[in-house]
């Protein structure tokens, strides 16, 4: 199991590190092409929307082919998307390479196959273990965000994109080949004698997608997965442009972006552990409180541009950033785990893709119209409250 968790950690670190570094590359794109912010950020919206639409299909592929083959295909697609992005000259190319090809790579190596893979290895303390594995996403942002800015300063944004693409292929492919394997024998949850007797006398059939769709818990998690990117993506996509607009140095902004990623690694583990101890709704509510507090810090930075506000934002928003993913994964695995979990998990990710598609474009549209991101920050607080309410409707009890 340890090798699998390490491999998941490393693959997600690389994949989501380059995915969220879009906010770093967005600034030189705006400077070179003079596109609107809504148009430029729309490429990320297309990417997240397509990831959501493809998630159920990837779930079916994982159920039939296994996670490993799907993940390896994702590594090739993401690497190709990054290398091709270095040749962008027009918006349609950005949308094709980042929005379409990049999305295919991300969804094939991201939440869906990794969630299924971990559900096959782990039956106890799922919140904590999934949080540890998914903390790689934050560490990837911590490392690749500043690294992307350094590469852009030294080589230009085109060469920087190509270097990251080559790195994904050369580093991530061997890791995925080595560690992303199904267990030879599925692990069993430790049970009391009474539970063991009950299990031997009654073996319920696997939960199907049709079964899941008839439960309140599925739709509550579906709603939570929709609200979360609406609270997060408009800010994460535009945070670099926002801070540079205020006059902060670019490398400082990229470093703050990296600290946010580091804190998200801490948050994923912390809130995953908390979900095992207190139940998912409480852990999710506290993580949303961190998200809302980070948005308030950005409102403060807009009124009084000082580095302290960015630091507060990175610490608090970072703690909440991505923390809901391990919680939802643990809840969904407990409720719907089994032979058909891939397609169920993919269906849940559909809402995440739709919410994530709206978020980046919405942030750019608000700035294009109002000349400010303040409405985006206020909206983040509202969506955090709504997302928290969805978790309470799911009502997962602590083990």
N, C-alpha and C positions, 0 to 999 in steps of 0.2 A: 504494500500500500504506500509506503514512504516514497518509493521511486515514482509512483503515479502522481502523488501530490506534488513532488518536486517538478516533474515534467509539466503538469498543468500550470503550476506557478510560473515557470519560465516561458511557456508558450503564450500565456495570457499577458505576461509582462511585455513581451515583444509586440504582440498583436495590438493590444490596447494602448501601449506606449506610442506607437506610430499613428494609431487612429486618432487619439486625442491631441497629438502634436499638430493636427490641422489648424488649431487656433494660432500656433506659432507661424505656420506657413501662410496663413490668411493675410497677414500684414504685408509681406512683400508682394503677394498677388494683387492686393488692393493698390499698392504703390506702382506696380508695373503696368497694370491693365486699366486702372481707374474704373473698375466695375463697381456697382453698388454693393453695399454690404449684404443686402438680402439676396442678390444674385449669387454672390460668392459663397455665402454660408449655405445657400440652397443646395450646393453639391453634397454637403454633409447631411442635409435633410433627406435628399434622395437616397443616400447611403443607408441611413437608419430606417427609412421607410422600406426599402428593398430588403434589408435584413429582417425586418418584421414579417414581410410577406413571404420570405423564403424560409423562415424559421420552421413552420410546420412541415415543409418539404424536406428540410434537412433532418428534422426529427424522424420522419419516415425512413430516410436514407440511413440514419444511425441505427434504427431498429433492425433494418435489413442487412446492412453491410458492416455494422460495428462502428464505434466512434473513431478508431484509429485511421481507417481509410479516408473518412470524411475530413478529419483534421489535417492529414497530409495534403489532401487536395486544396484545403484552405490556405496552407502555407504557400503553395505554388501560386495560387491566384493573388494573394495579397502582395507577394514579392513582385509579380508581373505588373500589378496595378501601380505600385510605387515607382518602378522603373519607367513605365509609360507616362506617369504624371510629370516626369522631368521634361517631357516634350510638349507640354500644354501651350497652345497659342490662342485658343478660343474657348468660350464657356462650354460649348458642347463637348470638348475634349476633357475638360475638368469634370464634367458631369459623368461622362462615359467611364473614365479611368478611376476617379475617386468614388463617384456615386454608384456605379454599377459593378465594375470589376472588383473594386475594393470591398464593396458590400458583400459580394459573393465569397471573397476570401475571409472576411471577418465573421460572417455567420457560420461558415464551415469550420472555423477553429475557435469559435467563441462560446457563448453561454450554453447553447443547446447541446453540442456534443460533450462539452466538459461537464455540464450538469448531469447528463446521463452516465458518463464514465464514472464520475464520483459516486453516483447513486448505486452503481454496481459494486463498488469497493467498500462503501461505508454504510453501516446500518445504525451505529450509535454515535452520539455527539456530532450529529451531522452539521449543526449550525457552526460549531467551532472549527471542524475540519474543513468544511467548505469555505469558511471565512479565511482560514490560513491559505488555502489553495488560490482563492480569488484575490487575495491580497497582492498577488503578483501584478495585477492590473495597476494598482497604485504605484508600486515600485517601478514599473515600466514608465509611467508618467514622470516620476521623480528623476529617472536617469535620462530618458529620451527627450523630455521637454527642453532642459538646458542644452543637451547635446545637439539637438536640432538647431537651436539658436547659434551655437558655436560653429556648427558646420555651415549654416547660412552666412554668417559673418566672414568665414574663411574661404568658402568655395562658391557661394551664391546658392539661391534656393533650388535651382535645378539639379546641380551636382549633389546637394545635400539630400534631396529626395532619392536620387539614384543610389547613393551610398546606403541609405536606410533600407532600400529594397534589396540590395545585394546582401546586406547584413541579415535580413530576415531569412533569406534562402540558405545562407551558409551556416547560420547559427541555430535557427529554430528547427529546420528540417531534421537534423540528426537527433535533436532532443525529442521531437514528436515521435520519430521512428523508434526511439529507445524506450520511452516511458508511457506512451498513451496506449496501453494494452488492456484488454478485458481480463479480469481475474480468471484463473483456471477453474477455481471453485468459488461460487458466490459465498461471501461471508454470511454468517447467521447472527441475528441479534441474541444476546444473552437473555434467557428467559427463566422464570421461576418454574418449579415442577408443575404447578397448576396451569401456567400458560403453555408449557410444552405439551401437556396432555390435551389441552383444548386445541392446540395447533394440529396435533396428530389426528384428532378426531374430526376436524373440520378444516378443509383447505379451500378458502374462498377463491373464486376465479379472479384473474387479473382485471384491474380497473381499466375500462376502455375510455376513449375520448367521449363517446356518447354518455357514459356514466358520469364523467367529470362535468360535462356541460350541464347536467341536471342538478348540480350542487351549488349552494350559495358561496361556498368557499372558493370555487373556481372563479366565479365572476367577481368576487371581492378582490382576489389576487390579480385578476385581469385589470380591474380598475386601479389598483395600486401600481401595477406595472405601467399603466398609462400616465398616471399623475407624476410619477417619479421623474421621467425625463423632461416633462414640462417644467418641473421645478429646477432641474439641474442643467439641461443642455443649452438653453439660451444663454446662461451665464458662462458655462465652461467654454462654449464656442467663441464668445466675444470678450472674454476676460482680458486677453492680451491686448486687443485693439482698444478696449476701454481704458486700461492702465496707461498705454502709450499715448492715448489722447490727452490724458491728464498730465503728461510730461515726464513720466518715470522712464529711466533708462531701460533699453530692451533686454539686456542680459539680466538685470535685476528682476524684471517682470517674468522672464523665463525661469529664473531661479525660484520666484514665488510660486509659479505654476508647478515647479518640481516639488516644492514643499507640500503643496496641496496633494500631489500624488502620494508622497510619503505618508502623510496623515491619513489618506484614504486606505492605505495598507493597514495602518493601526486600527482604523475604524471598522474595516471588514472583519478583522479578528476579534476586536472588542465586542462589537454588536452581535457577531455570530455566537460568541461565548455567552453573551447576555441573553440571546434568544433561547439557548439551551437551558439557562437557569430560570428565567422569568417568563418565557413565552415570547413569540414573535411580535405581537402587537406592542408591548411595552418597549422592546428593543427598537422597533421601527419608529415609534413615536419619538424616542430620544434622539434617534439619528436625524429625523426630520427637523427637530428643534435645532440641531447643529446647522442644518442646511439653511433654515430661516435666519438664524443668527448671522451666518456668513453673508447672506443677502443684505441684512441690515448694515453690516460693516461696509459693504460697497456703497450703500447710500451715504454713509458717513464719509467715505473717501471722495465721493463726488462733491460733497459740500466743503470738505477740508482735506485736500490732497496731501496726505502724509503717509510715509511708509508703514507706520504702525497699523493703519487701517488695513493695508494689504496683508500684513502679517496675521492680524486677527482673522481676516477672511480666509487665508490659507489654512490656518489651524482649525477653525470651526467648520467651514464649508468642506474642508478636506476630510474631517472625521465622518461627516455624513455622506460624502461622495462615494457611491458604490456600495454603501453598507446594506441597502435593501436587497441587493442581489443574493447574497448568501442566505438571508432570512427567507426570501421567497423560495429559493432552491430547497432549503431544509423543509419548509412547510409543504411544498408541492411533493417532495420526495416521500414525506410521511403519509400524505393523503392519497397520492396517486401513483406511487412507485410500483414498478412491475414491468412486465414484458412490453407494455404499450406506453411507457413513460416518455419515450422520445417524442411521439407525436403530441402527447398532452403538453409536455414542456414547450414544444415548438409553438403550439397554439397559444400558450400564455405569452410567449415572447412576441407574438404578433402585436399585442397592445403596446409593448415597449417600443417596437419599431415605429408604430404610428405616432406615439407621443414624441419619440425622438426625432421623427421627421418634421413635426410641426415646430419643435423647439428652436433649432438653429435659424431657420428662416424667420420665425417670429421675432427673435432678437434683432436680426438685421433690419427687418421691416420697421420695427419700432424706432430704431435709431435713424433710419432713412427719413421717416415721417416727422419725428419729434426732435431729432438731434440729440437725444439723451437715452440712456438705458434705464432710467429710474423706474419706468413702468414695468420693465422686465424684472427688476429686483423685487418690486412689490408683488408681482404675479407669482414669483417663486415662493413667497411666504404663503399665499393663498393655496397654491397647489400642494405645498407641504402639509397643510392642515387637511386637505381633502385626501391625500394619500394616506395619512395616518388613520383617518376614519375608515378607509377601506381595509386596513389591516385588522382593525377591531371587529369589522364585520366578518372577517375570515375566522376569528376566534380560535386560534390555535392555543391549546393549553400547554403549559410547561410539562415536560416528561416527569 
